[in-house]
Every structure is written in structure tokens, then in C-alpha cells.
Amino acid sequence: MSDRFFGVGCMVPRVEGAEDPRDWAEKVKRAFEAVPSVQKFKAIEINDLDFYWMGSGFTESDDREIYIPESGIITFEVKIPARLQTIPLLGGEGAEVFRVTILFNYVHPVTYIECVDALEEVEYPSMALVTVREFLREELAKRDSPVALLILGPSPFHADFSLRVGSGGQPAGEGFTVDVQKSLAYDRITYYHESTDALWRLYTSLQEQFSYFYQFVTMRNARLTASSQLSKQSKEIADSFKRRGLKAYLSRTMTMRHKLQSAQLDAVSARLTIIRHKRDSADDLEGLYPGEEAAHLRRYLEKVIEEDYLEEIESSEKILEVLDSRHSQELQRFATIAFSLLGVVIGAALTAVFRSWWG
């Protein structure tokens, strides 16, 4: 059929021990071509390796620096028979050939996956990314490859995309029009052009918006990490105040001031991060959308920006404020008891001295 169906996400090769862009591209090429189902692999103008911290949102378990290209293109096709598709959610139309296109730029990489051989309408083209991802992960792992896949969610992007001949209701830029059908699940976004051969042109016209979307996701994830860590600190401090006994009391009195101040500083830092992110994101949005034309994806970006987790931070701050007050009271009681005991000891010592003098 002439319609083109595709999903969008962020799926990027991770290479162990790549020293430069050429080395990176060669290792990726060898790893993917070792999978018999992968055909037509190309790595084009791979330049300037840069790194992303895992804490920015890639699904890895540690904080290693992972180097990926700052510019360039990777494209290949992969054939996945229906019997090997572990997540058969493409609508049952029998799509088995998928064309993967990864576009790198200085903001953030973007991945498009097209259902190449679909003979009927694909109901959920977004799931093509899931199908390809799980298949490639398994195939690369079988070969003990130095190349793996980094995934930044939401991957797939929460919409099902297609390109058709015709005309839609909204201008989408670059000669395209678009209809957006909202849904409680994944929205359906249909682009229109005079020819479906314009799919590559559509990819490049949308790349900047999707790049900033995933950049905003990494910022959102950083805010989530900060608020989660602050909540964890607050809980640990609160739990320490629930402990009974002289040992727990003395430990709180002597060490809790530093822990409280550290958590309070982290709360200030989390708030400053929100302020900085909102300022930077507002500037980026103004550059992306100077007018109303081609703004149909804007609400997806704005939704990510709005997720600031400020309520979680404020809750932690209230807990820390209560605990700080309680600690001050305990410290005052400790000081009173300590000075009283010191007075008793000094008094007893002076009494003993006087008795020895005038005994």
C-alpha cells in the first residue's frame, strides 16, 4: 500500500571502548551486520563523539559515561518473522520488515522505525520500535557483542504516526499537513503530502522537535531523581527520630544537624534546578515555535516540561522543617541536662576540695 507507517523513539547503540567516531561506527557496523536479519546497514557522517550520563535517563544501572555521536545518521533494515516477534502488537497485518533510521544531532538523537512491508493499515506502528528493540537486544546478547542498545523512554513516543497522500487540517511545515486524533491511549498523528516518497523529508522536518522532546525528558528525569533522592533523605532522617533509647538519642543529638542541613541544601538545589530548567525550556520552545504554524507537537513537549515534581519537594521540605524544630528542642534539652550534670559534678568537686581544706 502507499501509506507509510512509523513509530518514533530514542534507541541508540552503546559501544564499549570506542575511541573515535570512525571506531564507533565500525564497531556498530560489525555488530549489526553479524545479525543475519539485518540488511542495508549504513553509517553516514558519524562525527564528534559526545557523552551522556546515565543519570540523564538512559536505562542503565550505573553512572558510566557513554559516548555517542553528536551528528550523523544510521540506517538499516531488519526482518523479523511474525513467529519471532515477542510483542505482536502491530495490529495483525503481518509487518515483518522494518527500516530503522537514527538521526544524531547536538541536542538529542531520535529514532524512526517504519513498517516497510505492511499490506494493510498498521494499527499500532509505534509498537514497531518495541518489536525491533527486543529482537536486536536478544540477537546482540547472543553474540556477546560490545554493542548494546540505550533506550530513553518514552520509547515509543506516545503516538502512532503515518504519512498519506492528501491533505490534513493543520499546516505541519515543509509542505506537509497533519491531523491529530487524540486518544486515552496513544494519539494517532497522520501527515499528508502529495507523495509518500517524502517520508525522509518528513523525518528531517520533525527531527528538531523530537530532539528537544527527548532533551526535555532527560531534564525531567533529572528533576525526578533529585526529588526522589530528597524524599529518601527525608524518610531516613524521619526514621531516625522514631528510634528509641539513649544510644539513638545521643546519635541524633551529635550527628543530625549535618544531615538536616545537607538535606535542606539539596532541597534548595532541587528548586534551583526547576527554575533553570523552566527558563531554558521556555527559551527552547520560543525558538522551536515562533508562531502557530507546525505547532501540533508542542503540547507533548510542554507536558514534559510541566512535570517539575515541586509538590514532592515541598512535602520533603515540610518534613525537614518539622524534624529540624524537633532536633533543636532535643539539642536544648541535651544542653540543659549536660549543664545540670556538669554543675552537679563541679559542685561535688568543689565540696570535696573545701572539705579537704577545712576538714
C-alpha positions in Angstrom: 0.0 0.0 0.0 1.1 3.6 -0.5 0.6 4.7 3.1 3.8 4.8 5.3 3.5 3.8 8.9 6.2 4.5 11.5 7.0 4.9 15.2 9.3 7.4 17.0 11.6 6.9 19.9 15.1 7.1 21.2 17.1 3.9 20.6 20.9 4.4 20.3 23.8 1.9 20.0 26.0 1.8 23.0 29.6 0.9 22.2 32.2 -0.4 24.7 35.7 1.1 24.2 35.0 3.3 21.2 37.9 5.7 20.8 36.8 8.0 18.0 33.8 8.4 15.6 35.3 6.1 13.0 36.0 3.4 15.5 32.5 3.8 17.0 30.8 3.5 13.5 32.9 0.4 12.6 32.1 -1.4 15.8 28.4 -0.7 15.4 28.5 -1.8 11.7 30.2 -5.1 12.6 27.8 -5.8 15.4 24.6 -5.2 13.4 25.8 -7.0 10.3 26.6 -10.0 12.4 22.9 -10.4 12.9 21.6 -12.3 9.7 18.3 -10.4 9.7 19.9 -7.0 9.4 20.4 -5.7 5.9 21.4 -2.5 4.1 23.4 -1.1 7.1 24.8 2.4 6.6 26.6 4.8 9.0 26.8 8.2 7.4 28.9 11.2 8.5 29.3 9.9 12.1 31.2 12.8 13.8 32.3 14.1 17.2 31.6 11.6 19.9 29.9 13.2 22.9 28.7 11.6 26.1 25.5 11.3 28.1 25.4 10.5 31.8 23.2 7.5 32.6 21.6 9.7 35.3 20.1 11.7 32.5 17.6 9.0 31.8 19.1 6.2 29.7 18.1 2.8 31.0 21.3 1.7 32.5 22.1 0.7 36.1 25.2 2.8 36.7 26.6 6.2 36.0 29.3 5.4 33.4 29.9 7.9 30.7 28.5 6.5 27.4 29.9 8.1 24.2 27.6 8.5 21.2 27.8 10.7 18.1 26.9 14.3 18.1 26.0 14.2 14.4 25.3 11.7 11.7 22.9 9.0 10.5 22.5 5.3 11.0 20.0 3.4 8.8 19.3 -0.3 8.2 16.6 -2.8 7.6 15.7 -5.8 9.8 13.4 -8.7 9.0 11.6 -10.2 12.0 9.3 -13.0 11.1 6.0 -12.9 12.9 6.8 -16.1 14.9 9.9 -14.3 16.4 8.0 -11.1 17.3 7.8 -11.4 21.1 5.4 -8.4 21.3 3.0 -8.8 18.3 1.1 -5.5 18.7 1.2 -4.2 15.1 -2.5 -4.9 14.5 -2.1 -8.3 12.9 -1.3 -7.1 9.4 1.9 -9.2 9.2 4.6 -6.5 9.0 7.9 -8.3 9.1 10.4 -5.8 7.6 11.3 -2.7 9.5 13.5 0.2 8.4 15.4 1.8 11.2 16.7 5.4 10.9 18.7 7.0 13.8 19.4 10.7 13.4 22.0 12.2 15.7 22.4 15.9 16.5 23.9 18.1 19.2 20.6 18.2 21.1 19.5 14.6 21.3 19.3 11.5 19.0 16.0 10.4 17.5 14.9 7.0 16.1 12.3 6.4 13.5 11.1 2.8 12.6 9.0 2.3 9.6 6.9 -0.8 8.9 8.1 -1.4 5.3 6.1 -4.4 4.1 2.7 -3.6 5.6 0.0 -4.6 3.1 -2.8 -3.1 5.1 -3.2 -0.3 7.6 -1.0 -0.8 10.7 -3.0 0.0 13.7 -0.1 0.4 16.2 3.1 1.4 14.3 4.5 2.8 17.5 5.0 -0.8 18.6 7.4 -1.4 15.7 10.0 0.2 18.0 9.3 -2.3 20.7 9.4 -5.2 18.4 12.8 -4.2 16.8 14.3 -3.2 20.2 13.6 -6.6 21.9 14.7 -8.5 18.8 18.0 -6.7 18.5 18.7 -6.8 22.2 18.3 -10.6 22.2 20.4 -11.0 19.0 23.3 -8.8 20.2 23.3 -10.5 23.6 23.6 -13.9 21.9 26.8 -12.8 20.2 28.3 -11.3 23.4 28.6 -8.1 21.3 30.5 -5.0 22.6 27.4 -3.1 21.2 24.2 -2.9 23.1 21.1 -0.6 23.0 20.4 2.5 25.0 16.8 3.4 25.4 15.4 6.6 26.7 11.7 6.5 27.5 9.1 7.1 26.4 10.2 4.9 23.5 8.0 4.6 21.7 6.8 8.2 21.7 3.1 8.0 22.7 1.6 8.4 19.3 1.1 6.3 16.1 2.4 8.0 13.0 1.7 7.7 9.3 2.2 9.6 6.0 -0.5 9.6 3.4 -1.3 11.3 0.1 -3.9 14.0 0.6 -4.4 17.0 2.8 -4.9 17.4 6.6 -6.5 20.0 8.7 -3.4 21.7 10.1 -0.2 23.0 8.5 2.8 20.9 9.6 5.6 22.8 7.8 7.8 21.9 4.8 4.7 21.4 2.6 3.1 18.8 5.0 -0.3 19.0 6.6 -1.5 16.9 9.6 -4.5 15.6 11.5 -4.1 14.7 15.2 -6.6 12.3 16.7 -6.4 12.3 20.4 -6.8 9.2 22.5 -6.8 7.9 26.0 -4.0 5.6 24.8 -1.7 6.6 22.0 -2.7 9.5 19.8 -2.9 9.0 16.1 -0.9 11.6 14.1 -1.4 11.4 10.3 0.7 13.5 8.0 -0.3 14.3 4.4 1.7 15.2 1.3 1.4 14.9 -2.4 3.7 11.9 -2.3 4.6 9.4 0.4 8.1 9.3 -1.1 8.6 12.5 1.1 9.0 10.3 4.2 12.7 11.2 4.6 11.8 14.9 4.3 9.2 14.4 7.0 11.7 12.8 9.3 14.2 15.6 9.0 11.5 18.3 9.3 10.3 16.7 12.7 13.8 15.9 14.0 14.4 19.1 15.9 11.1 18.9 17.7 11.7 15.3 18.7 15.3 16.0 19.7 14.1 18.7 22.1 11.4 16.5 23.4 14.0 13.9 24.5 16.2 16.6 25.8 13.3 17.8 27.9 12.8 14.2 29.0 16.4 14.0 30.3 15.9 17.2 32.2 12.6 15.9 33.6 14.3 12.7 34.7 17.0 14.8 36.5 14.2 16.6 38.4 12.6 13.3 39.2 15.9 11.9 40.5 16.5 15.0 42.7 13.0 14.9 44.2 13.3 11.1 44.8 16.6 11.4 46.5 15.3 14.2 48.7 12.3 12.1 49.6 14.5 9.2 50.5 16.7 11.5 52.7 13.7 12.9 54.5 12.4 9.4 55.2 15.7 8.2 56.5 16.0 11.2 58.8 12.4 10.8 60.0 13.0 7.1 60.7 16.0 8.0 62.9 13.7 10.2 65.0 11.5 7.2 65.6 14.2 5.2 67.2 14.1 4.9 71.0 16.9 4.5 73.6 19.8 6.5 74.9 22.1 5.4 72.1 19.7 6.6 69.4 19.1 9.9 71.3 22.8 10.7 71.6 23.5 9.8 68.0 20.8 12.2 66.8 22.0 14.9 69.0 25.6 14.7 67.8 25.1 14.0 64.1 21.7 15.1 63.0 22.5 18.8 62.4 24.8 17.9 59.5 22.2 15.5 57.9 19.4 18.1 58.2 21.5 20.9 56.7 22.6 18.6 53.8 19.0 17.7 53.0 17.9 21.3 53.2 20.6 22.3 50.8 19.6 19.6 48.5 16.0 20.9 48.6 17.3 24.4 47.6 19.3 22.8 44.8 16.3 20.9 43.5 14.3 24.1 43.4 17.1 25.9 41.5 17.2 23.1 39.0 13.4 23.5 38.4 13.9 27.3 37.9 16.8 26.8 35.5 15.1 24.0 33.5 11.9 26.1 33.1 13.9 29.1 31.9 16.0 27.1 29.4 12.9 25.1 28.2 10.9 28.3 27.6 13.8 29.7 25.5 14.0 26.5 23.5 10.2 26.4 22.9 10.3 30.0 21.7 13.0 29.1 19.2 11.1 26.0 18.1 7.7 27.6 17.8 8.0 31.3 16.8 4.4 31.2 15.5 1.4 28.8 15.5 2.4 27.0 12.3 3.7 23.4 12.7 3.0 23.5 16.4 0.9 20.3 16.6 3.7 18.5 18.7 4.1 21.4 21.1 1.7 20.1 23.7 3.8 16.9 24.1 6.9 18.9 24.8 5.0 21.2 27.2 3.7 18.3 29.2 7.2 17.0 29.9 8.4 20.5 30.9 5.5 20.9 33.3 6.4 17.7 35.2 8.6 19.5 37.9 7.8 17.3 41.0 7.6 20.5 43.0 4.9 19.0 45.3 7.3 16.2 46.3 10.0 18.7 47.1 7.6 20.8 49.2 6.5 17.8 51.1 10.1 16.9 51.9 10.8 20.5 52.9 7.8 20.4 55.4 9.1 17.1 56.9 12.6 18.6 57.2 11.2 21.7 58.8 9.4 19.7 61.5 12.4 17.5 62.2 14.7 20.5 62.3 12.5 22.0 65.0 12.3 18.8 66.9 16.1 18.4 66.7 16.6 21.9 68.1 14.3 21.1 71.0 16.2 17.8 71.7 19.5 19.8 71.5 18.3 22.3 74.0 17.2 19.5 76.4 20.5 17.8 75.9 22.3 21.1 76.7 20.2 21.7 79.8 20.8 18.2 81.1 24.5 18.4 80.2 24.9 21.7 82.0 23.0 20.4 85.0 25.1 17.3 85.3 28.2 19.5 84.8 27.0 21.7 87.6 26.5 18.7 89.9 30.0 17.4 89.1 31.6 20.8 89.7 29.6 21.3 92.9 30.7 17.9 94.2 34.3 18.6 93.3 34.3 21.9 95.0 32.6 20.5 98.1 35.3 17.8 98.2 38.1 20.4 97.9 36.6 22.7 100.6 36.3 19.7 102.9 39.9 18.8 102.4 40.9 22.4 103.1 38.9 22.9 106.3 38.3 19.2 107.2 
